[in-house]
Amino acid sequence: MSHRPAWAPDEIDLERPAPARMYDYYLGGSHNFAADRDLAEKALGAWPELPQVTRANRAFLRRAVTFLAGRGIGQFLDLGSGIPTVGNVHEIVAAVNPRARTVYVDSDPVAVAHSRVLLAETPNARFVHADLRDPDRVLADPALDGFLDFGRPVAVLMFAVLHFVPDTDDPAGVVAAYRRASAAGSYLAVSHGTRDYFPERIRSLEQVYSRSSATMTMRSHAEITALMSGYELVPPGLTDMTRWRPDEEAALPDPLDGDVKRYSGYGAVGRLE
Ligand SMILES: C[S@@+](CC[C@H](N)C(=O)[O-])C[C@H]1O[C@@H](n2cnc3c(N)ncnc32)[C@H](O)[C@@H]1O
């Protein structure tokens, strides 16, 4: 039996690994339990670069969100936001626009507990405990009411989360529902794992994740492009995430020395015309 820390809500099954806490483990966080760490170690057996991959994903998130704030976007809906870590969306955008508003959405109870604590004193950010596969429920949440104005451009963020929505749950339909709710001039930012480079390795990883609380479905470049249909992708389009507008000034721009295959993740930002 795992020890239950004071911050862990009773509803969490400590013995059931969860992708949010495994991701926290790869990032070097402390909001994970023995069962999460055990399965995360198996995932690392299949894909040893996962710590670098998760950091590259966070770096892409930072560049994409900074880009969007620079384009004048002042409202962010971060779907599958995860357990708070270094450089959360509301903190990144505040550096460009201190009045920008962020709503975080996640279904993981640990992400819920930590986000609520972090945001208690943060007037420009809110949290919704919901499943992003239910857009009507998310968009009708009282937390959004009077806080995000969907009559004006908004950025919908889906970083490293669509690969937890299996084809049977109609990811294209889910993305389209958020798109239909968004005004012209809105954006969608996506990062997504791919099986294009190492299909065998990715299959092993998907098998590891089948023992967690969510399944993993890595997709091809064409499939991820299709998920973003209806959006005009800003240059350079859907590309290896480390190659999306790289920050030449970053201390460690590319820890895997430009070997994009070892990241096996694409990123893109699209605009709704
Ligand atoms: C790999 S983490 C990514 C976190 C963050 N977006 C990032 O890129 O750093 C995936 C997150 O999506 C959440 N998630 C997965 N499926 C979800 C769903 N159907 N609804 C809401 N959140 C979900 C998980 O709980 C987890 O926190």
The ligand as a Tripos MOL2 file, in Angstrom:
@<TRIPOS>MOLECULE
LIG
   27    29     1     0     0
SMALL
NO_CHARGES

@<TRIPOS>ATOM
      1 C1          1.0830   14.5120  -20.6480 C.3       1 LIG1
      2 S1          0.1210   15.5660  -19.6380 S.3       1 LIG1
      3 C2          0.3460   17.1320  -20.4540 C.3       1 LIG1
      4 C3          0.2380   18.3180  -19.5140 C.3       1 LIG1
      5 C4          0.4330   19.6690  -20.1880 C.3       1 LIG1
      6 N1         -0.6260   19.9320  -21.1540 N.3       1 LIG1
      7 C5          1.7670   19.7370  -20.8740 C.2       1 LIG1
      8 O1          1.8200   19.6460  -22.1160 O.co2     1 LIG1
      9 O2          2.7930   19.8780  -20.2000 O.co2     1 LIG1
     10 C6         -1.5440   15.1490  -20.1310 C.3       1 LIG1
     11 C7         -2.6040   15.7220  -19.2220 C.3       1 LIG1
     12 O3         -3.8650   15.5870  -19.8500 O.3       1 LIG1
     13 C8         -4.8000   15.1660  -18.8690 C.3       1 LIG1
     14 N2         -5.8920   14.4790  -19.5750 N.ar      1 LIG1
     15 C9         -5.8170   13.3250  -20.2830 C.ar      1 LIG1
     16 N3         -7.0150   13.0230  -20.7890 N.ar      1 LIG1
     17 C10        -7.8640   14.0080  -20.3950 C.ar      1 LIG1
     18 C11        -9.2550   14.2520  -20.6020 C.ar      1 LIG1
     19 N4        -10.0030   13.4240  -21.3400 N.pl3     1 LIG1
     20 N5         -9.8000   15.3580  -20.0480 N.ar      1 LIG1
     21 C12        -9.0500   16.2060  -19.3190 C.ar      1 LIG1
     22 N6         -7.7300   16.0200  -19.0800 N.ar      1 LIG1
     23 C13        -7.1510   14.9370  -19.6170 C.ar      1 LIG1
     24 C14        -4.0330   14.2710  -17.9370 C.3       1 LIG1
     25 O4         -4.6800   14.1700  -16.6710 O.3       1 LIG1
     26 C15        -2.7100   15.0060  -17.8780 C.3       1 LIG1
     27 O5         -2.7000   15.9430  -16.8460 O.3       1 LIG1
@<TRIPOS>BOND
     1     1     2 1
     2     2     3 1
     3     2    10 1
     4     3     4 1
     5     4     5 1
     6     5     6 1
     7     5     7 1
     8     7     8 2
     9     7     9 1
    10    10    11 1
    11    11    12 1
    12    11    26 1
    13    12    13 1
    14    13    14 1
    15    13    24 1
    16    14    15 ar
    17    14    23 ar
    18    15    16 ar
    19    16    17 ar
    20    17    18 ar
    21    17    23 ar
    22    18    19 1
    23    18    20 ar
    24    20    21 ar
    25    21    22 ar
    26    22    23 ar
    27    24    25 1
    28    24    26 1
    29    26    27 1
@<TRIPOS>SUBSTRUCTURE
     1 LIG1         1 GROUP 0 **** ****
